[in-house]
């Protein structure tokens, strides 16, 4: 939550939304949740739990809506950007889409988030539309992207 709040272009979710995504449960959508952490040897779980922001470099949440996947949220810490982590997280989603014989992966992103848009375009996503005034704080259009897996 701390990492997400520190990044103004991130999709801001409530703690309950994150708990639901990570906790899953029966009857809910199939999700892929990945967390990238910095490794530090000889650190116990207790030490990690005392440091709420310990080593988290980024994360990704996607849900399967057969026959497609939706990228719901992806974030890389500012200090970890431009090192390929975003592409690794996105690549894991594309691998999951291939392994589940999915037709496509889709997402929406703030129009002003040029770094994310470049990442998606490098990964083969194509712009497919726009949602006017989709985001708030500030009010902004969402750009829709889709990558066919065929």
RAPE-V116035 format. One record per residue. PHI is phi in degrees with one decimal (999 if undefined). Layout:
BEGIN
phi=<PHI,PHI>
END
This chain:
BEGIN
phi=<999,-62.9,-62.5,-62.3,-67.0,-80.8,-117.8,-63.0,-86.9,-70.5,-75.4,-90.2,-107.3,-81.8,-59.1,-60.9,-63.4,-66.6,-59.3,-64.7,-64.8,-78.7,-75.5,62.8,114.8,-72.8,86.9,-87.7,-68.8,-71.2,-128.0,-116.6,-124.1,-123.1,-126.1,-100.3,-120.4,-74.8,-92.9,-141.4,-63.0,61.4,-111.4,-77.4,-60.2,-62.9,-64.6,-61.9,-67.0,-73.5,-109.0,-60.5,-101.6,-53.1,58.4,-78.1,-98.3,178.9,-157.4,-145.6,-130.1,-138.2,-128.4,-92.2,-123.2,-42.6,-100.7,-127.9,-118.9,-115.0,-78.0,-88.8,-160.6,-146.5,-152.4,-124.3,-57.6,-51.2,-70.2,-104.5,-75.3,66.2,-125.1,91.8,-66.8,-59.1,-67.0,-64.7,-63.2,-64.7,-61.1,-64.2,-66.4,-63.9,-63.6,-60.8,-64.2,-64.7,-66.3,-101.3,52.9,-78.9,-79.5,-164.4,-123.9,-131.8,-164.4,-131.7,-146.1,-57.4,-57.4,-78.0,-84.1,-65.7,-63.9,-65.9,-61.9,-64.5,-58.2,-62.3,-66.4,-63.0,-85.9,93.5,-79.7,-119.1,-69.2,-120.3,173.8,-149.3,-113.9,-65.3,52.9,-70.5,-94.4,-119.7,54.1,-89.1,-64.4,-160.1,-73.6,-102.1,-100.8,-93.8,-129.0,-147.8,-126.1,-75.2,-97.5,-79.9>
END
